[in-house]
């Protein structure tokens, strides 16, 4: 298990709003819509820590993903404001990807999920 909090500094905490069961369910539904897809979380973990990776670097880092699927997932995360696409106008073309501040703020939540999953594994032992 890789801890993400060691790679990324936590963003300042904002004041928590009062949640009702209905608003919490709606919020979770929105988050799941943004993060749904087999590869989005894998891509996020490769970009955590302020990394800026070229498209080809991501392809090599995730060999099981097809080029079409990687493009699709990156475009969706870009449209949702999680990933930023940086195009360098040169020959040959160079495109890099990094997380936005909002995307980087996912780190503590995903770290908590990893810890939660690890508890299940230790409970089975």
Number of C-alpha atoms within 10 A of each C-alpha: 8 10 15 19 16 11 12 15 14 13 13 7 6 6 6 6 6 7 10 9 8 8 11 12 12 12 13 11 11 12 11 11 10 16 17 12 13 11 16 17 13 13 19 22 17 18 19 20 18 15 13 17 19 16 18 13 13 19 17 10 14 15 9 9 15 11 13 8 13 18 13 13 19 21 16 17 20 18 12 14 15 22 24 20 19 14 12 11 9 8 6 7 8 13 15 17 20 23 25 15 14 13 19 22 18 18 24 17 12 17 17 14 12 15 15 11 12 12 11 10 10 8 7 6 5
